[in-house]
Structure formats: C-alpha cells, structure tokens
Amino acid sequence: MNVVIVGAGVAGLSIGWRLRQAGAKVTVLERAQPAQAATWAAAGMIAAAGEMGAAQTPMAEFGHRSASLWPGFASEIEAASGQQIGYRQSGALFVARTAADLAGFKNWTGVEHLDRATARAREPLLATDIAGALWAPDEAQVDTRALGAALATAFVRAGGILSVNEAAIRFEVRDNRSIALYTPFRRYEADAFIVAAGAWSGSFGGVPEGALPTIRPVKGELIAIQPKSPKALPRQVVWGNNVYLVPRGDRLIIGATMTEAGFDTSVSTEAANWLSSRAIGLVPSLTTWEVVERWAGLRPAAPDGVPVLGRTKVEGLFVASGQFRNGILFAPAVATAVSQMVLGGGVEIAAFDPRRF
C-alpha cells in the first residue's frame, strides 16, 4: 500500500511510522521543517486529568486511553531513534485558589483531594493562601522538541520518506476518489492520502466542498523562566489560576494564552506579563525569575472542539486534525486509530468522524 501524509507534526509522523511498521510505503510531506509548528510549541503535558477533568465523553475516554499508551510509546520511540525524549510520569497538582475553585473539583475521580497543608507539603513553593488541590500521580510530560526530532528519525529509519520544505497544494479527485496530490515540485499518486497538517488541514485545493473540515488556528503563547541563581523548581506540573507550570531541566515553562488571531505567531509583552502574573499567584517566589524564552503555537480547532479523525466523504482521503490542546496527549492513540483505518481495519470513532459536519 502506498500512502502520502501531509504534515510532519506529531500526528503525521506517528501515523506514518505505524504505517511503515505495518509494511506500507509512506511519504510524509512537510511545508517547512518536521515537528516545528504546534508540536515544537507545545509544553508537553500528557494530561488526561488536566484536560478532561471529570468529563465522561468520547474525547475523555480517548484521552485516558491514549495516556495509558504513552509509557510504551515513549520507550518504543527512544529505542527506534536512539534519542531520549524526556518522558516522565511526574504527576500533577491542580491548585484551587479559592473555595469556589475547590468546589469545582468535587466530581473528579482517580485523583487525591488535598487540603491546603497537604498540598503545600507536596509542593512547598505554592502560595500560602490556596484553598486546596488535587493530586494526579499518573499525569506525565514529554520534551516535545526532542519528541519531534526522535519521531522524524524513527520514521526515516523505518524506511519512510520525509520531504521537507514541500507544501501540498492541490488534490486530484476523480469519481469521488483522491488519486493524486500536487506540490510545487511534483505529482504524487497513492492509494491513500492523510491530511495531518494541524491548523492548515482545511486549506487545500481540488477537494469537493465540505470534504475537509473547517480547522481554525487558535494561538497560544508560552514563556520559559529561570531563577537568577540555581533554585529548586516545582517537583511536578502545577495547574491553576488559568495557567500551567511545567518543570523542564533548569527552566519552568508557563502556558498558555488562547487567542483567535488567524495564523499570527508573534509574541507580545502583554501575554508574557499575564502568564508571569498568573504563575506568581500560584508560586510567589517566581517574581524574581527571568523570562528566557517566549514563543507561540497554533492549535488546530474543529468547529465543535472535537478531534477530526478518519475517512472523509472522498474515497482514499483521511484526516487527522482538530486535536486542539491535546495533540501530544492523543498522539499514540491517533497513530493507532488512523493507521488501522487506512489499512482497512480499526473501528470508526463516531464522535470524531470527519463526515459529521
């Protein structure tokens, strides 16, 4: 089987790698450099509890299932690439600043409910005036910049073809079947095509109206801070006050804003100040730390906020997009689900079906 994938982010590379492992011939086309867009920008939390909360929905079920796949997925990537990706199950604290915040946690399951003293014993850097917290020991994180590079290596080592700086422009559809894809350099024929281009997944010519979902970019700005002299970072990921704090090496990543700004990835002082002030509300000692990096990424959002995974109404054309804030969390489950669908097996996930729009 011959498959062409548009997009070399975590989704496209993971799906391509799984398809190569199953014996398919796979070419991944990337408009820029591999894993340098949303994957590179992500803070890397594998946060089923943080993102899904107490929800009992198909997306929450998918998220928890994918989180359970991550330990094996990470080990497999490292073995295949020979590179470390920084996966670790560090746990996460969800901090309630007020009694009202704490009341919002009452229906969460699979977590430990902590009073103020117990929460601060677990994380001494927390502010003294918090109301309480939840402790989720299964939450994990991964270094997304290392992950992207390792996935690209694993895919190529498996025999995949990765073509960078080659943008997909137009599909050729005949009798409601996709038969080819054009780039500025050549025409690609394949048995199946997968659009996994993140926020750019809805913008290709030649496809019948409505076949590809409307995917919009949602900008998220992040900052990284460091102490002026060596100091202990938080022991685990900390959520609260509308931000998250992710310890990574000698830096603390703070994210993220959420703005509808088209494809703009510029950064602003206002966003950095907002992130800093929110983080200081959780950990007051951060007031003396220095901002050492600022960046932004574009989350791919579907109209209903739910992933878009599977077959389109055009034969041979598949989509893997709309993961919004959960591209890293969902990666192993997306890779398995979409690769199996392309190979003719797997189970369609009705809630994620691209034909629902």
C-alpha positions as CSV (number, residue, x, y, z in Angstrom):
1,M,0.0,0.0,0.0
2,N,1.2,3.5,-0.9
3,V,0.3,6.3,1.5
4,V,1.1,10.1,1.3
5,I,0.7,12.1,4.5
6,V,0.5,15.9,4.6
7,G,2.1,17.3,7.7
8,A,5.2,16.2,9.7
9,G,4.0,17.1,13.2
10,V,3.5,14.6,16.0
11,A,0.3,13.2,14.4
12,G,1.6,12.8,10.8
13,L,5.0,11.3,11.9
14,S,3.4,8.9,14.4
15,I,0.8,7.7,11.9
16,G,3.5,7.4,9.2
17,W,5.7,5.4,11.5
18,R,2.9,3.0,12.4
19,L,2.1,2.5,8.7
20,R,5.7,1.8,7.9
21,Q,5.8,-0.8,10.6
22,A,2.8,-2.4,9.0
23,G,4.6,-2.6,5.7
24,A,3.1,0.4,3.8
25,K,5.2,2.7,1.6
26,V,4.8,6.1,3.3
27,T,5.8,9.6,2.2
28,V,5.4,12.5,4.6
29,L,5.3,16.0,3.0
30,E,6.1,18.9,5.3
31,R,5.6,22.6,4.2
32,A,8.5,23.7,6.5
33,Q,10.6,21.6,8.9
34,P,9.4,18.5,10.7
35,A,7.7,19.0,14.1
36,Q,8.5,22.7,14.1
37,A,4.9,24.1,14.5
38,A,2.4,23.1,17.1
39,T,4.5,20.1,18.2
40,W,7.5,22.2,18.9
41,A,5.5,24.9,20.7
42,A,3.6,22.5,23.0
43,A,4.5,22.4,26.7
44,G,4.3,18.6,26.5
45,M,1.9,17.6,29.3
46,I,0.3,14.2,28.9
47,A,-2.6,15.4,31.0
48,A,-5.7,13.4,30.7
49,A,-6.9,14.6,34.1
50,G,-5.8,18.2,33.4
51,E,-7.5,18.4,30.1
52,M,-10.6,16.2,30.6
53,G,-11.4,16.9,34.3
54,A,-14.4,15.0,35.4
55,A,-15.9,14.7,31.8
56,Q,-17.2,11.4,30.6
57,T,-17.2,11.8,26.9
58,P,-15.8,10.0,23.9
59,M,-12.9,12.5,23.9
60,A,-12.2,12.0,27.6
61,E,-12.2,8.2,27.1
62,F,-9.9,8.6,24.1
63,G,-7.6,10.8,26.2
64,H,-7.3,8.4,29.1
65,R,-6.7,5.5,26.7
66,S,-4.0,7.4,24.9
67,A,-2.3,8.4,28.2
68,S,-2.1,4.7,29.1
69,L,-0.3,4.0,25.8
70,W,2.3,6.7,26.4
71,P,4.9,4.7,28.5
72,G,5.2,2.0,25.8
73,F,5.0,4.6,23.0
74,A,7.9,6.6,24.6
75,S,10.1,3.6,25.1
76,E,9.5,2.4,21.5
77,I,10.4,5.9,20.1
78,E,13.6,6.0,22.1
79,A,14.6,2.5,21.0
80,A,13.8,3.2,17.4
81,S,15.5,6.6,17.2
82,G,18.3,6.2,19.7
83,Q,17.3,9.5,21.2
84,Q,15.8,10.4,24.6
85,I,12.5,12.3,24.6
86,G,12.3,13.2,28.3
87,Y,9.1,11.2,29.0
88,R,8.5,11.0,32.8
89,Q,5.5,10.4,35.0
90,S,6.0,13.4,37.3
91,G,2.4,13.7,38.4
92,A,0.4,17.0,38.6
93,L,-1.1,19.2,41.1
94,F,-4.4,21.1,40.3
95,V,-4.5,24.0,42.6
96,A,-7.6,25.7,43.8
97,R,-7.0,29.4,44.8
98,T,-10.5,29.8,46.3
99,A,-13.2,27.8,47.9
100,A,-15.3,28.1,44.7
101,D,-12.4,26.6,42.7
102,L,-12.1,23.8,45.2
103,A,-15.9,23.1,44.9
104,G,-15.3,22.7,41.1
105,F,-13.1,19.7,41.8
106,K,-15.6,17.6,43.8
107,N,-16.7,15.4,40.9
108,W,-13.2,14.5,39.8
109,T,-12.3,10.8,40.2
110,G,-9.0,9.0,40.0
111,V,-7.2,11.8,41.9
112,E,-6.4,12.6,45.5
113,H,-8.1,15.5,47.2
114,L,-5.7,17.6,49.3
115,D,-6.3,20.3,51.9
116,R,-4.1,23.4,51.9
117,A,-1.5,22.0,54.3
118,T,-1.1,18.7,52.5
119,A,-0.9,20.4,49.1
120,R,1.9,22.7,50.3
121,A,3.7,19.7,51.9
122,R,3.7,18.1,48.5
123,E,4.8,21.4,46.8
124,P,6.3,23.8,49.3
125,L,6.6,26.6,46.7
126,L,2.9,27.0,46.5
127,A,1.3,30.2,47.8
128,T,0.2,30.1,51.5
129,D,-3.4,31.3,50.7
130,I,-4.5,28.5,48.4
131,A,-7.7,26.6,49.2
132,G,-6.6,23.1,48.4
133,A,-5.6,21.0,45.5
134,L,-5.9,17.7,43.6
135,W,-3.0,15.3,43.2
136,A,-3.0,13.2,40.0
137,P,0.0,10.9,40.2
138,D,-0.4,9.4,36.7
139,E,0.0,12.7,34.8
140,A,3.2,12.8,32.7
141,Q,5.2,15.0,30.4
142,V,7.5,14.8,27.5
143,D,10.0,17.2,25.9
144,T,8.1,17.9,22.7
145,R,11.2,19.3,20.8
146,A,13.1,16.1,21.5
147,L,10.0,14.1,20.7
148,G,9.6,15.7,17.2
149,A,13.2,15.1,16.3
150,A,13.1,11.5,17.6
151,L,9.9,10.7,15.7
152,A,11.3,12.0,12.5
153,T,14.4,9.8,13.0
154,A,12.3,6.7,13.8
155,F,10.1,7.2,10.8
156,V,13.1,7.6,8.4
157,R,15.0,4.7,10.0
158,A,11.9,2.6,9.4
159,G,12.1,3.3,5.7
160,G,9.7,6.3,5.5
161,I,10.3,9.1,3.1
162,L,10.3,12.6,4.7
163,S,10.2,15.5,2.3
164,V,10.7,18.9,3.9
165,N,10.0,22.4,2.5
166,E,7.5,20.8,0.2
167,A,4.0,22.1,0.6
168,A,0.9,20.2,-0.5
169,I,-1.2,22.5,-2.8
170,R,-3.9,20.6,-4.6
171,F,-5.6,17.2,-4.6
172,E,-6.7,15.5,-7.8
173,V,-10.1,13.9,-7.2
174,R,-11.7,11.7,-9.9
175,D,-15.1,9.9,-9.5
176,N,-15.1,10.9,-5.8
177,R,-11.7,9.3,-5.2
178,S,-8.4,11.0,-4.4
179,I,-5.9,9.8,-6.9
180,A,-3.0,12.3,-6.7
181,L,-1.6,15.3,-4.8
182,Y,0.3,18.2,-6.3
183,T,3.2,20.1,-4.7
184,P,5.3,22.8,-6.4
185,F,7.7,20.1,-7.4
186,R,5.8,17.0,-8.4
187,R,2.6,15.0,-8.6
188,Y,2.2,12.2,-6.0
189,E,0.0,9.2,-6.7
190,A,-1.1,7.0,-3.8
191,D,-3.7,4.5,-2.5
192,A,-4.5,6.8,0.4
193,F,-3.8,10.3,1.5
194,I,-3.9,11.6,5.1
195,V,-4.2,15.3,5.9
196,A,-2.4,15.8,9.3
197,A,-1.4,19.4,8.8
198,G,-2.6,20.8,12.1
199,A,-4.1,24.3,11.8
200,W,-3.5,24.2,8.0
201,S,-5.6,21.0,7.5
202,G,-8.6,22.6,5.8
203,S,-6.8,24.6,3.1
204,F,-6.2,22.5,0.1
205,G,-7.4,22.9,-3.5
206,G,-9.1,20.3,-5.6
207,V,-11.2,18.8,-2.8
208,P,-15.0,18.9,-3.0
209,E,-16.7,21.5,-0.7
210,G,-17.2,20.1,2.8
211,A,-14.9,17.1,2.3
212,L,-12.3,18.6,4.6
213,P,-13.4,20.1,7.9
214,T,-13.0,23.7,8.7
215,I,-10.0,23.8,11.0
216,R,-9.1,27.2,12.6
217,P,-5.9,28.2,14.3
218,V,-6.1,29.1,18.0
219,K,-2.9,30.9,19.1
220,G,-1.2,30.0,22.4
221,E,1.7,32.0,23.8
222,L,4.1,30.5,26.3
223,I,7.2,31.6,28.2
224,A,10.1,29.9,29.9
225,I,11.6,31.4,33.1
226,Q,14.7,30.7,35.1
227,P,15.9,31.7,38.5
228,K,18.9,34.2,38.6
229,S,20.7,31.7,40.8
230,P,20.2,27.9,41.0
231,K,17.0,27.2,42.8
232,A,14.6,24.2,43.1
233,L,11.8,24.1,40.5
234,P,8.4,22.8,41.3
235,R,8.5,19.0,41.8
236,Q,5.7,18.3,39.4
237,V,3.4,20.0,36.8
238,V,1.2,22.6,38.5
239,W,-2.1,23.8,37.1
240,G,-4.2,26.6,38.5
241,N,-5.0,30.3,38.1
242,N,-5.7,29.7,34.4
243,V,-2.1,28.6,33.7
244,Y,0.1,25.6,33.9
245,L,3.7,25.4,35.1
246,V,5.9,22.6,33.7
247,P,9.4,22.0,35.1
248,R,11.8,21.1,32.3
249,G,15.6,20.9,33.0
250,D,16.6,24.2,34.7
251,R,13.6,26.1,33.2
252,L,9.9,26.4,34.1
253,I,7.5,26.6,31.1
254,I,4.4,28.7,31.7
255,G,1.4,28.5,29.4
256,A,-0.7,29.3,27.7
257,T,-2.8,32.1,26.3
258,M,-5.7,31.4,23.9
259,T,-6.4,33.9,21.2
260,E,-8.2,33.8,17.8
261,A,-5.6,35.6,15.7
262,G,-5.5,33.7,12.5
263,F,-2.1,32.4,11.6
264,D,-0.2,35.0,13.6
265,T,2.6,33.5,15.7
266,S,4.1,36.7,17.0
267,V,4.6,37.1,20.8
268,S,3.6,40.0,22.9
269,T,4.8,41.6,26.2
270,E,1.2,41.7,27.3
271,A,0.9,37.9,27.1
272,A,4.2,37.4,28.8
273,N,3.2,39.7,31.7
274,W,-0.2,37.9,32.0
275,L,1.4,34.5,32.2
276,S,4.0,35.7,34.7
277,S,1.4,37.3,37.0
278,R,-0.8,34.2,36.9
279,A,2.1,32.0,37.7
280,I,3.3,34.2,40.6
281,G,-0.2,33.9,42.0
282,L,0.5,30.2,42.4
283,V,4.2,30.4,43.3
284,P,5.1,33.8,44.7
285,S,8.8,33.2,44.6
286,L,8.8,33.3,40.8
287,T,8.6,37.1,41.0
288,T,12.4,37.3,40.8
289,W,12.9,34.8,38.0
290,E,13.8,35.9,34.5
291,V,12.0,35.3,31.2
292,V,14.5,33.4,29.0
293,E,12.2,32.5,26.0
294,R,8.9,33.4,24.5
295,W,7.1,31.6,21.8
296,A,3.7,30.9,20.3
297,G,2.0,28.0,18.5
298,L,-1.3,27.4,16.6
299,R,-3.7,24.8,18.0
300,P,-5.9,23.1,15.3
301,A,-9.5,23.5,16.4
302,A,-12.6,22.0,14.7
303,P,-15.9,23.8,14.8
304,D,-17.2,21.7,17.7
305,G,-13.8,21.4,19.5
306,V,-13.6,17.7,19.0
307,P,-10.9,15.8,17.0
308,V,-11.4,15.0,13.3
309,L,-10.0,11.5,12.7
310,G,-10.8,9.1,9.9
311,R,-12.3,8.8,6.5
312,T,-13.7,11.8,4.6
313,K,-16.5,11.6,2.1
314,V,-13.8,11.3,-0.6
315,E,-12.6,7.8,-1.1
316,G,-9.0,7.4,-0.1
317,L,-8.8,10.7,1.7
318,F,-8.4,10.7,5.5
319,V,-7.9,13.4,8.1
320,A,-6.1,13.5,11.4
321,S,-6.6,17.0,12.9
322,G,-8.6,19.1,15.3
323,Q,-6.7,17.8,18.4
324,F,-6.7,21.4,19.7
325,R,-4.9,21.4,23.1
326,N,-4.4,17.6,23.1
327,G,-2.1,16.8,20.2
328,I,0.7,15.4,22.4
329,L,-1.7,13.5,24.7
330,F,-3.6,12.0,21.8
331,A,-0.6,11.1,19.7
332,P,-0.2,7.3,20.4
333,A,-4.0,6.7,20.1
334,V,-4.3,8.8,17.0
335,A,-1.4,6.9,15.4
336,T,-3.0,3.5,16.1
337,A,-6.6,4.5,15.2
338,V,-5.8,6.3,11.9
339,S,-3.2,3.8,10.7
340,Q,-5.6,1.0,11.2
341,M,-8.4,2.8,9.4
342,V,-6.1,3.4,6.4
343,L,-5.1,-0.2,6.3
344,G,-8.8,-1.2,6.2
345,G,-9.2,-2.3,9.8
346,G,-9.8,-0.4,13.1
347,V,-13.0,1.0,14.5
348,E,-14.5,4.3,13.4
349,I,-15.0,6.7,16.3
350,A,-18.3,8.2,15.5
351,A,-17.7,11.4,17.6
352,F,-14.6,12.1,15.6
353,D,-15.8,11.2,12.2
354,P,-14.8,13.9,9.6
355,R,-18.2,13.4,7.8
356,R,-20.2,14.7,10.8
357,F,-20.1,18.3,9.6
